[in-house]
Each structure stands twice: as structure tokens, then as C-alpha cells.
Amino acid sequence: MFWFRSSGCKKIMKDYIKKTKIFTIYKKIRAQYYYYKYSILGSRLIFNISYHYYLLINSFENNLFYNYKKNILHKINLNNIKSVIIVYSKMHFDPKNDHSEQPFYYTGTASVTRQIWNLFEGKERFYIDIKTRKLDNIPKVDIIIGLMSPHFRICAKANPGAKKILLLVNCHPLYRAKVLLEESKSLHRHLPGTEWVSPKLFFSTRKYADSIALTGNQVIKDTYLDYGVKEIPIRFLNTGINTDRIIPNPELRPKDKIRFIYPASHKAIRKGLFRMLDAWKKLNLLVPKESIELYLVGGDEPSFIDEINFFTKEYPNVFNFPWVSNDVQLKYFQSSHVVVAPAIEEGQVTTVLEVMACGAVPIITPQCGINLAHGIEGFIINDYKNTDEIANYMKRLVNNKTILASMSIQAIINIKRNNNWEDFRKNLTKIIEE
């Protein structure tokens, strides 16, 4: 009996403390603690110096080496290709060990690589892992297709006569560095090293590419044009979605509330984590807390996990799930009404496409690289810093089930129209043969 009284008193005291000024002051002190704990100023200073250094290098190289249209001599027919090197990630796709029990079998990266591998069926195919430490005896081939990596450059140098297609899945690295530094400063948070990609890697591979295959939209492409990549063609290559497996299942969605999902491979600044959390705070003031819930799904950034845990304690309608199995992840996707992705830099977010394929209405930034009709197939966030805008879009869907149902249908149609593997293969073939 005493235990029940004691636990009830604890709950009352906790609720009371959360409403006091002391609790507000405590949260501010805690935030400052994390601010200095991870050396915000130190990490940002180093990355700032690096960014401005590579900005100068980029300007120098554009004027000296790339002030012209590259003459592409390697126009070939897919049927005439005898051999190919594919430079990708063996962690996601290994042609010698490709089966559904592999942990990354259903990921977007694995699916794209599998489609590229199968496109060259009947040819002599060489698969090189981007993480292989040493390359020996690089074969002579007709074409090289691969991700931005040192191995793409090495294979390209060893095959001057081959056609070389560079696959890019993000914005220009200088744009990425710029917005990450700005957002880090705006949020008063450190910039984790896991978010940083050195522009040097792009500089070293760009010179060998005959063309760029880019997953994304015009916003993503413009980041390359704005930083002077105009000497070679940049072609769009929308990724496909496995709609035979990723299908809607409305029965899994809660009937008494609207479930939002924030899917991110890495929950941190680049994926708009803190903008998401701030928008959720505002939504809780606009609609009854019992009518909504938020799933945070994906890998946790170690230096931000304490903040996420603190937030989930403050808001019991928020649930944080780290990496889960493919089947569990699919159930999270199918059980969600709305997907929110306030990312500041991306290419084309496969997880958002997959949740849309399950019927979730997207609220996304243009930087997510997904084309959709605003107000019909979902909502496009004009400014990822404007969390009032994000919260109001979420509120509109909570309060209007008719719009929610209509947009859900349109989101599925969008995926089937724009993100199917048949079009992926056709577009890649065009890029190869142009």
C-alpha cells in the first residue's frame, strides 16, 4: 500500500517540478553543459578553416582546369560493352554473398547496386569494394561506374580509354560543409566529425568522370552548378523502391492518434534532428498531446543521444528507436500516417521514399531530393529553420483527416510513377550511351 502511495507522490512531484522556474533553469544549464562538453567552438573552428581552404582550391581549379566543356569521346552502346568495373560498398551488396538474410540486403544502397550489377548480366563484371585497403591488378574494362571514392580514381587512372560514370548521392561537399557550419552555429551545437565529408575526395574524382549520375532533384543539381561543375553532364537518376515488399498496411496505423515518423540513418544536424524536436514542441501546444506521437527511427549520433533521451522523458509521446531489423523497420513505416524530414543536406532520401510508398504523407525540405506537388502529394518546407511552418503542416494533417487520406493516396502514386526500377534501368542506360 505504501509503495503505491509513494509512486503516486513521485509522479505528482515530477509533474509539479516540470512546471517550475527551477526546472527551466536546469534545462538551460544542462544545454550549456553539452555545448561546452563537446567543444563546439573547437570543432567548428577546424571545419571552418577546412571549408575555406577547399573553397579557394575549388575556385582555383575551376578557373584553371574546368573552364571548358569536356569532350566526351566514349559514346558506347550497352550491347557492345564487354567488361565493367563497379565501385560500390560490399557491406551493402556483395555479388558473391547476396541473400535476404544479409543485414543490409533491403537498404536503398544495396538495391541500387544490385540493379547496376544485373544491368550488366552477361558481361565480364568486376566488383570493387570502396573500403578495400589495397588494389592490385586492376583489370582493363570498357566502362567504370562507381561512388565517389579513392578506388574510383585509381580504377579510372588505370583505364584511360574506359567510359567513367561517377555516381553521386548527396549535394556538393562544399555546400554540405557550408550549411552544416551555419546550422551548427545557429543551433549552438558542436558539429560531429561523422557529419563531415572532406571536399578533397570529390576534387580528386571529378577530373576523371565523363558524366555524373545524380540521385536527387534540381535543388541538389544546383549545388554542383553553383560550385562550378559545368564541364561534364549531370544527369538525374531516381532510385527505385521495392514496391513488391514495401506496401501499405493501413491496419497497422493507430486509430486514436496520428503517428509521425522521422527516419534517419544518422540522427544529427544534417538530417534536421533538432529542427524536428523543436517543431514537435510547438505541435504539442497546438493539438492535444494524446492525439499525436512521434517515432524517431535510425542510428543515434553518440554525442546527441543524451539530449534525445532527455527529450523523450520530457515528451512521453516521443519514442526513440535505434537500428532495428528490416522487418521491424517496415512495420514502423507501414504504421505511420506522416513522415517528416527537415533535412538540410541530402541526395534523395530512400527511407522517406519507402515510408511514402507505405502511404505516409511527406513533410520534407527540397534538400531531400524528392519531387512532389506541394499541397497535393505532401508539403515542402520552404525554410528548414522555420519550425513554425513545420508544426503548422503537421497540425493541418492532424486536424483534417480528409486531406490526410487524399495525400496518402497521392504519395503512393508519386512513388510508383517516379521511383520504379524499370525507369532506373532505362535512365542509367541513357547515361551510359550518351
C-alpha positions as CSV (number, residue, x, y, z in Angstrom):
1,M,0.0,0.0,0.0
2,F,2.8,2.3,0.9
3,W,4.5,1.6,-2.4
4,F,1.5,2.8,-4.4
5,R,1.2,6.0,-2.4
6,S,4.9,6.6,-2.7
7,S,5.0,6.1,-6.5
8,G,1.9,8.3,-6.9
9,C,3.5,11.1,-4.9
10,K,6.7,10.8,-7.0
11,K,4.6,11.3,-10.2
12,I,2.8,14.3,-8.7
13,M,6.1,15.8,-7.6
14,K,7.7,15.3,-11.0
15,D,4.8,16.9,-12.8
16,Y,5.0,19.9,-10.4
17,I,8.8,20.3,-10.8
18,K,8.4,20.4,-14.6
19,K,6.2,23.5,-14.2
20,T,8.6,25.4,-12.0
21,K,11.2,28.0,-13.0
22,I,13.9,25.8,-11.4
23,F,13.3,23.1,-14.0
24,T,13.5,25.7,-16.8
25,I,16.8,27.0,-15.4
26,Y,18.1,23.4,-15.0
27,K,17.4,22.7,-18.7
28,K,19.3,25.8,-19.8
29,I,22.3,24.8,-17.6
30,R,22.2,21.3,-19.0
31,A,22.1,22.6,-22.5
32,Q,25.2,24.8,-21.8
33,Y,26.9,21.8,-20.3
34,Y,26.5,19.8,-23.5
35,Y,27.5,22.9,-25.5
36,Y,31.0,23.0,-23.9
37,K,31.3,19.3,-23.2
38,Y,31.8,18.5,-26.9
39,S,34.0,21.5,-27.8
40,I,31.6,23.3,-30.1
41,L,33.9,26.2,-30.8
42,G,36.9,23.9,-31.3
43,S,35.3,21.5,-33.8
44,R,33.6,24.3,-35.7
45,L,36.8,26.3,-36.0
46,I,38.7,23.4,-37.5
47,F,36.0,22.6,-40.0
48,N,35.6,26.3,-40.9
49,I,39.3,26.5,-41.8
50,S,39.0,23.4,-43.8
51,Y,35.9,24.7,-45.6
52,H,37.5,28.0,-46.6
53,Y,40.7,26.2,-47.7
54,Y,38.8,23.9,-50.1
55,L,36.7,26.8,-51.3
56,L,39.9,28.5,-52.5
57,I,41.1,25.3,-54.1
58,N,37.7,24.9,-55.8
59,S,37.8,28.4,-57.3
60,F,41.4,27.9,-58.4
61,E,40.7,24.6,-60.1
62,N,37.5,25.8,-61.8
63,N,39.4,28.7,-63.4
64,L,42.5,26.7,-64.3
65,F,41.2,23.2,-65.3
66,Y,37.5,23.3,-65.8
67,N,36.7,26.4,-67.7
68,Y,35.5,24.4,-70.7
69,K,33.1,21.7,-71.8
70,K,34.8,18.3,-71.5
71,N,34.9,16.4,-74.8
72,I,33.3,13.0,-74.2
73,L,34.8,10.5,-76.6
74,H,33.4,7.4,-75.0
75,K,30.0,7.1,-76.6
76,I,29.2,3.4,-76.5
77,N,26.2,1.0,-76.8
78,L,25.3,-1.1,-73.8
79,N,25.1,-4.2,-76.0
80,N,28.7,-3.7,-77.2
81,I,30.2,-3.4,-73.7
82,K,32.2,-6.5,-72.8
83,S,33.5,-5.6,-69.3
84,V,32.7,-3.3,-66.5
85,I,34.1,-2.3,-63.1
86,I,31.5,-1.4,-60.4
87,V,32.9,0.5,-57.4
88,Y,30.5,0.3,-54.5
89,S,30.0,-0.9,-50.9
90,K,30.4,-4.6,-50.3
91,M,28.9,-4.1,-46.8
92,H,25.6,-3.4,-48.6
93,F,25.9,-5.6,-51.6
94,D,28.3,-8.5,-52.3
95,P,27.5,-10.3,-55.5
96,K,29.1,-13.5,-54.2
97,N,27.1,-13.4,-51.0
98,D,23.8,-11.7,-51.8
99,H,20.8,-13.1,-49.9
100,S,17.9,-11.7,-47.9
101,E,19.5,-12.8,-44.6
102,Q,22.2,-10.2,-45.0
103,P,21.6,-7.2,-42.6
104,F,21.7,-4.5,-45.3
105,Y,20.0,-6.6,-48.1
106,Y,16.9,-4.3,-48.3
107,T,18.7,-1.0,-48.0
108,G,18.5,1.6,-50.8
109,T,22.2,1.3,-51.4
110,A,22.1,-2.4,-51.8
111,S,19.1,-2.3,-54.1
112,V,20.7,0.3,-56.4
113,T,23.9,-1.7,-56.6
114,R,22.0,-4.9,-57.3
115,Q,20.2,-3.2,-60.2
116,I,23.5,-1.9,-61.6
117,W,25.1,-5.3,-61.3
118,N,22.2,-7.1,-63.0
119,L,22.1,-4.5,-65.8
120,F,25.5,-5.9,-67.0
121,E,24.5,-9.5,-66.8
122,G,26.3,-11.5,-69.4
123,K,29.3,-9.1,-69.4
124,E,32.6,-9.6,-67.6
125,R,31.9,-7.9,-64.2
126,F,34.4,-6.8,-61.6
127,Y,33.1,-5.6,-58.2
128,I,35.4,-3.4,-56.1
129,D,34.6,-2.5,-52.5
130,I,35.1,1.1,-51.7
131,K,36.7,0.1,-48.4
132,T,39.3,-2.3,-49.8
133,R,42.6,-1.3,-48.4
134,K,44.8,-2.2,-51.5
135,L,44.0,-2.6,-55.1
136,D,46.2,-5.0,-57.2
137,N,46.0,-5.9,-60.8
138,I,43.2,-3.6,-61.9
139,P,41.5,-5.1,-65.0
140,K,41.2,-3.3,-68.3
141,V,37.5,-2.6,-69.0
142,D,35.1,-0.7,-71.3
143,I,33.3,1.2,-68.5
144,I,33.6,2.2,-64.9
145,I,30.6,3.0,-62.7
146,G,31.1,3.9,-59.0
147,L,30.7,6.0,-56.0
148,M,32.9,8.9,-55.1
149,S,35.9,7.2,-53.6
150,P,39.7,6.8,-54.0
151,H,39.1,3.5,-55.7
152,F,37.1,5.1,-58.4
153,R,40.0,7.4,-59.1
154,I,42.5,4.6,-59.1
155,C,40.4,2.4,-61.5
156,A,39.9,5.4,-63.7
157,K,43.6,6.2,-63.9
158,A,44.3,2.6,-64.8
159,N,41.6,2.7,-67.6
160,P,42.1,5.9,-69.6
161,G,40.1,4.5,-72.5
162,A,37.1,3.5,-70.5
163,K,34.0,5.5,-70.1
164,K,33.7,6.7,-66.5
165,I,30.4,7.5,-64.7
166,L,30.5,8.9,-61.2
167,L,27.5,8.2,-59.0
168,L,26.7,10.9,-56.5
169,V,24.1,10.6,-53.8
170,N,24.5,13.9,-51.9
171,C,24.8,17.7,-52.5
172,H,28.2,19.2,-53.4
173,P,30.5,18.7,-50.5
174,L,31.3,22.4,-50.2
175,Y,27.6,23.2,-50.0
176,R,27.3,20.4,-47.4
177,A,30.1,21.9,-45.4
178,K,28.7,25.4,-45.6
179,V,25.1,24.6,-44.4
180,L,26.4,22.3,-41.7
181,L,28.7,25.1,-40.3
182,E,25.8,27.6,-40.4
183,E,23.3,25.2,-38.8
184,S,25.8,24.2,-36.1
185,K,26.3,27.9,-35.2
186,S,22.6,28.6,-35.3
187,L,21.8,25.7,-33.0
188,H,24.7,26.4,-30.7
189,R,25.9,22.8,-31.0
190,H,29.1,21.1,-32.0
191,L,29.5,19.6,-35.4
192,P,30.3,15.9,-35.1
193,G,33.1,14.5,-37.2
194,T,30.7,11.9,-38.5
195,E,28.8,14.6,-40.4
196,W,31.8,16.0,-42.1
197,V,32.9,14.9,-45.6
198,S,36.1,16.3,-46.9
199,P,35.7,18.1,-50.3
200,K,39.1,16.7,-51.3
201,L,37.5,13.4,-52.2
202,F,35.3,15.0,-54.8
203,F,38.1,17.1,-56.2
204,S,40.2,14.0,-56.8
205,T,37.5,12.0,-58.6
206,R,35.8,14.8,-60.6
207,K,38.7,15.2,-63.0
208,Y,38.3,11.5,-64.2
209,A,34.5,11.5,-64.7
210,D,32.9,11.7,-68.1
211,S,29.5,12.2,-66.6
212,I,27.7,12.4,-63.3
213,A,24.7,10.3,-62.4
214,L,22.9,12.2,-59.6
215,T,20.1,10.9,-57.3
216,G,18.1,14.0,-56.4
217,N,16.2,16.9,-57.9
218,Q,17.1,20.3,-59.4
219,V,18.0,21.7,-55.9
220,I,20.6,19.1,-55.5
221,K,22.0,19.6,-59.0
222,D,22.2,23.3,-58.5
223,T,24.6,22.9,-55.6
224,Y,27.1,21.4,-58.2
225,L,26.4,24.1,-60.8
226,D,26.8,26.8,-58.2
227,Y,30.3,25.5,-57.3
228,G,31.4,25.4,-60.9
229,V,30.8,21.8,-62.0
230,K,29.8,22.6,-65.6
231,E,32.4,20.8,-67.7
232,I,30.6,17.4,-67.7
233,P,26.9,16.5,-67.9
234,I,25.0,15.9,-64.7
235,R,22.1,13.5,-65.2
236,F,19.3,12.6,-62.8
237,L,19.0,9.0,-61.7
238,N,16.0,8.5,-59.5
239,T,16.4,5.5,-57.2
240,G,13.8,2.8,-57.3
241,I,11.7,1.4,-54.5
242,N,10.9,-2.3,-53.9
243,T,7.2,-1.9,-54.1
244,D,6.7,-5.7,-54.1
245,R,7.8,-5.7,-50.5
246,I,7.2,-2.2,-49.3
247,I,3.5,-1.9,-49.5
248,P,0.8,0.0,-47.5
249,N,-0.8,-1.8,-44.5
250,P,-3.3,0.7,-43.0
251,E,-4.4,-1.8,-40.4
252,L,-1.1,-1.2,-38.5
253,R,-1.8,2.6,-38.1
254,P,-3.2,3.6,-34.7
255,K,-6.9,4.6,-34.9
256,D,-6.9,7.0,-32.0
257,K,-3.9,9.2,-32.9
258,I,-1.7,10.4,-35.7
259,R,1.7,8.8,-35.8
260,F,4.6,10.8,-37.2
261,I,7.9,9.2,-38.2
262,Y,11.3,10.8,-38.5
263,P,13.5,8.2,-40.3
264,A,17.2,9.0,-40.4
265,S,20.3,6.8,-40.9
266,H,22.1,9.2,-38.6
267,K,20.1,11.4,-36.2
268,A,22.1,14.6,-36.1
269,I,22.3,18.1,-37.6
270,R,22.4,17.2,-41.3
271,K,19.1,15.2,-41.0
272,G,17.4,18.1,-39.2
273,L,17.1,16.3,-35.8
274,F,16.9,19.5,-33.7
275,R,14.5,21.2,-36.1
276,M,12.3,18.1,-35.8
277,L,12.4,18.2,-32.0
278,D,11.6,22.0,-31.9
279,A,8.7,21.6,-34.3
280,W,7.4,18.8,-32.1
281,K,7.4,21.0,-29.0
282,K,5.3,23.6,-30.9
283,L,2.9,21.0,-32.2
284,N,2.2,19.8,-28.7
285,L,1.0,23.4,-27.9
286,L,-1.3,23.3,-31.0
287,V,-3.1,20.0,-30.6
288,P,-3.9,17.6,-27.7
289,K,-0.8,15.6,-26.8
290,E,-2.8,12.4,-26.6
291,S,-3.8,12.7,-30.3
292,I,-0.2,12.5,-31.7
293,E,3.0,10.5,-31.3
294,L,6.4,10.6,-32.9
295,Y,8.8,7.8,-33.8
296,L,12.5,8.6,-34.2
297,V,13.9,5.7,-36.2
298,G,17.5,5.2,-37.2
299,G,21.1,5.4,-36.0
300,D,21.9,7.6,-33.0
301,E,24.7,10.1,-33.0
302,P,26.6,9.3,-29.8
303,S,27.2,12.9,-28.8
304,F,23.5,13.7,-29.1
305,I,22.0,10.6,-27.5
306,D,21.7,12.2,-24.0
307,E,19.7,15.1,-25.5
308,I,17.4,12.7,-27.3
309,N,16.8,10.6,-24.2
310,F,16.1,13.8,-22.2
311,F,13.6,14.9,-24.8
312,T,11.7,11.6,-24.7
313,K,11.4,11.8,-21.0
314,E,10.0,15.3,-21.3
315,Y,7.6,14.3,-24.1
316,P,6.2,10.8,-23.4
317,N,4.6,10.8,-26.9
318,V,8.0,10.5,-28.5
319,F,9.7,7.2,-28.9
320,N,13.3,6.7,-30.0
321,F,14.3,3.5,-31.9
322,P,17.9,2.9,-32.9
323,W,18.9,0.5,-35.7
324,V,16.2,-2.3,-36.0
325,S,15.8,-5.3,-38.3
326,N,14.4,-4.8,-41.8
327,D,11.0,-6.4,-40.9
328,V,10.6,-4.2,-37.8
329,Q,11.5,-1.1,-39.7
330,L,9.0,-1.9,-42.4
331,K,6.3,-2.2,-39.7
332,Y,7.2,1.3,-38.4
333,F,6.9,2.6,-41.9
334,Q,3.6,1.0,-42.5
335,S,2.1,2.1,-39.2
336,S,2.9,5.8,-39.8
337,H,0.5,8.4,-41.1
338,V,3.1,11.2,-41.8
339,V,6.8,11.2,-42.5
340,V,8.8,14.4,-41.5
341,A,12.3,15.1,-42.9
342,P,13.6,18.6,-42.3
343,A,17.0,17.7,-43.7
344,I,19.4,20.5,-44.5
345,E,21.5,18.4,-47.0
346,E,20.8,15.1,-48.8
347,G,20.7,13.5,-52.2
348,Q,17.5,11.5,-52.4
349,V,16.3,10.1,-49.1
350,T,15.4,6.4,-49.7
351,T,13.8,5.9,-46.3
352,V,11.4,8.8,-46.9
353,L,10.6,7.3,-50.3
354,E,9.9,3.9,-48.6
355,V,7.6,5.5,-46.0
356,M,5.8,7.3,-48.8
357,A,5.3,4.0,-50.6
358,C,3.6,2.8,-47.4
359,G,1.1,5.7,-47.7
360,A,2.7,8.2,-45.2
361,V,2.2,11.9,-46.2
362,P,5.6,13.6,-46.6
363,I,6.6,16.9,-45.0
364,I,10.1,17.4,-46.4
365,T,12.6,20.0,-47.4
366,P,13.7,20.5,-51.1
367,Q,17.1,19.2,-50.0
368,C,15.6,15.8,-49.5
369,G,15.9,15.5,-53.3
370,I,12.3,14.3,-53.9
371,N,9.9,16.0,-56.4
372,L,6.4,16.3,-55.2
373,A,3.3,18.5,-55.8
374,H,3.1,20.8,-52.8
375,G,-0.3,20.7,-51.1
376,I,-1.3,17.6,-53.1
377,E,1.2,14.9,-52.5
378,G,2.5,16.3,-49.3
379,F,4.2,19.5,-48.1
380,I,7.5,21.1,-49.0
381,I,9.2,23.0,-46.2
382,N,10.4,26.4,-47.6
383,D,12.8,27.1,-44.8
384,Y,14.1,24.2,-42.6
385,K,14.9,26.8,-39.9
386,N,11.2,27.8,-39.7
387,T,9.9,25.2,-37.2
388,D,6.6,27.1,-37.0
389,E,6.0,26.2,-40.7
390,I,6.7,22.5,-40.0
391,A,4.5,22.4,-36.9
392,N,1.6,24.1,-38.8
393,Y,1.8,21.5,-41.6
394,M,1.7,18.7,-39.0
395,K,-1.2,20.4,-37.3
396,R,-3.1,20.7,-40.6
397,L,-2.9,16.9,-41.1
398,V,-3.9,16.1,-37.5
399,N,-7.0,18.3,-37.8
400,N,-8.1,17.3,-41.3
401,K,-8.4,13.5,-41.9
402,T,-9.8,14.1,-45.4
403,I,-6.6,15.9,-46.6
404,L,-4.5,13.2,-44.8
405,A,-6.3,10.4,-46.6
406,S,-6.1,12.1,-50.0
407,M,-2.4,13.0,-49.7
408,S,-1.7,9.4,-48.6
409,I,-3.0,8.1,-51.9
410,Q,-1.2,10.7,-53.9
411,A,2.1,9.9,-52.1
412,I,1.8,6.2,-53.1
413,I,1.1,7.2,-56.7
414,N,4.1,9.6,-56.7
415,I,6.5,6.7,-55.8
416,K,5.1,4.3,-58.4
417,R,5.4,7.0,-61.1
418,N,8.9,8.4,-60.2
419,N,10.7,5.7,-58.3
420,N,10.4,2.3,-60.1
421,W,13.3,0.1,-61.2
422,E,12.3,-0.1,-64.8
423,D,12.8,3.7,-65.2
424,F,16.0,3.4,-63.2
425,R,17.5,0.9,-65.7
426,K,16.3,3.0,-68.7
427,N,17.8,6.2,-67.4
428,L,21.1,4.5,-66.5
429,T,21.3,3.0,-69.9
430,K,20.8,6.5,-71.5
431,I,23.5,7.9,-69.3
432,I,25.9,5.1,-70.3
433,E,25.2,5.5,-74.1
434,E,25.1,9.3,-74.4
